[in-house]
């Protein structure tokens, strides 16, 4: 893994929301092809970190080098064409667009219609349920189906780095299994991923490496197996 | 003459104009949750600029058939109102995008007054007669009278509205507009430039407003700098009636309001034994507004698909 190219490098990142410092100077590094988990309690700053990586929140300090370029000062809508996609917390589907229109929104910045149609078929292959419901308004789908729409939409942007914010939130265990199968499959196709999860055990079992975040700071950074074996991590986050 | 059919026809004509204007309100509301009270003044500007352009053209010896002269006038007024709509959003609303919602609302009223007063400065506060350039031969229709002009207004309004609905439903820009109206931050994640979409919403709404302004002028035979207030308020009522934020609702609300108002006015005299004449027709529009706000605040088509967590 070590000889692989660094895709994302975050140094000394600090983010403040109206006087409250949500992220207090963190370092992250993600190499091409890795699946990295970011775990931690509610309010630890995980979602804020992800939002900062895609420009939805501007950092107070620190640098974010993505694909060799400083990306802290570019407008939000330019990130996706650089290969950064996010599946936001709560899925963020467009409820009154159809399933297919939602998916097309993922390819909004692209103009290669033939390729988009191919990717669309690929997404329908991953999520046959979406194909059955392609004309249905996305707001009428179940939570799991909405998560599929959000992930399919992200795939349609052809990401190099995919950020997933709480993909298991509010879903039945069987759907969570299905979603994580897809996550592994996307990873095996070479997409680099940063996965934020409350379900720390599942996240670490899926990931290569992990970071543990606590009150705006990174407290542990290690391989996923080492974190799973770490007694303190087990005690605090894995319910053991 | 059949009063009911006649008032139905008149109502359909006025209603299709309301619908065009209501679309401008509802598009902006759908995306910004802002009532753009300056939209009525855009309508007025469309009418006044067209009249001026036509009179300058015909004064300078351009010899075109009447309808083409009006089209030429529109070719002048539409770009100017589009630019106005663009500028208003840029200057007056964009800086307040993150302010409490009352701030841009008050600004909208301010802009509306500014535009009205600018119009008074340019054209003086007198009605201008709309040049008699469009065909208005009358035809007998089921015991009532319908003119070429009325047919033209309704058909043109339907064509423009149909074009808008197709744009919103079928094009990439339209899809982006709908996405932005549902979730701005996620739309920007998808690569949508929110400011561009918002600007386009104002630009398109203003173009529709200009067309509607010319229809108002042609239908009543006159236009004046303060006309935007009442017509704007009526169209806003139509948008609320249909369910503000909903495009089909704006069309339905506009047509319905025009018909309610005209049919109501037609019978107001007989009902009240001549105490109230048809010039009280405005009370119908605002009674409708009050009833909708009391009994169905979301409007006729305003029901939204619930967003599940």
HADDOCK unambig.tbl for C-alpha pairs under 7 A between the chains (distance, minus, plus):
assign (segid A and resid 76 and name CA) (segid B and resid 188 and name CA) 6.12 0.50 0.50
assign (segid A and resid 76 and name CA) (segid B and resid 189 and name CA) 6.25 0.50 0.50
assign (segid A and resid 77 and name CA) (segid B and resid 188 and name CA) 4.84 0.50 0.50
assign (segid A and resid 77 and name CA) (segid B and resid 189 and name CA) 5.64 0.50 0.50
assign (segid A and resid 77 and name CA) (segid B and resid 190 and name CA) 6.69 0.50 0.50
assign (segid A and resid 77 and name CA) (segid B and resid 191 and name CA) 3.98 0.50 0.50
assign (segid A and resid 77 and name CA) (segid B and resid 192 and name CA) 5.64 0.50 0.50
assign (segid A and resid 77 and name CA) (segid B and resid 193 and name CA) 5.77 0.50 0.50
assign (segid A and resid 78 and name CA) (segid B and resid 191 and name CA) 5.98 0.50 0.50
assign (segid A and resid 80 and name CA) (segid B and resid 189 and name CA) 6.58 0.50 0.50
assign (segid A and resid 80 and name CA) (segid B and resid 190 and name CA) 6.27 0.50 0.50
assign (segid A and resid 80 and name CA) (segid B and resid 191 and name CA) 5.76 0.50 0.50
assign (segid A and resid 90 and name CA) (segid B and resid 309 and name CA) 6.53 0.50 0.50
assign (segid A and resid 92 and name CA) (segid B and resid 186 and name CA) 6.25 0.50 0.50
assign (segid A and resid 94 and name CA) (segid B and resid 179 and name CA) 6.12 0.50 0.50
assign (segid A and resid 94 and name CA) (segid B and resid 182 and name CA) 6.07 0.50 0.50
assign (segid A and resid 94 and name CA) (segid B and resid 183 and name CA) 6.78 0.50 0.50
assign (segid A and resid 95 and name CA) (segid B and resid 307 and name CA) 5.97 0.50 0.50
assign (segid A and resid 96 and name CA) (segid B and resid 305 and name CA) 6.64 0.50 0.50
assign (segid A and resid 105 and name CA) (segid B and resid 190 and name CA) 6.30 0.50 0.50
assign (segid A and resid 106 and name CA) (segid B and resid 190 and name CA) 5.58 0.50 0.50
assign (segid A and resid 108 and name CA) (segid B and resid 190 and name CA) 6.32 0.50 0.50
assign (segid A and resid 108 and name CA) (segid B and resid 191 and name CA) 6.43 0.50 0.50
assign (segid A and resid 109 and name CA) (segid B and resid 191 and name CA) 5.73 0.50 0.50
assign (segid A and resid 139 and name CA) (segid B and resid 305 and name CA) 6.28 0.50 0.50
assign (segid A and resid 139 and name CA) (segid B and resid 306 and name CA) 6.38 0.50 0.50
assign (segid A and resid 139 and name CA) (segid B and resid 307 and name CA) 5.17 0.50 0.50
assign (segid A and resid 139 and name CA) (segid B and resid 308 and name CA) 6.40 0.50 0.50
assign (segid A and resid 143 and name CA) (segid B and resid 309 and name CA) 6.89 0.50 0.50
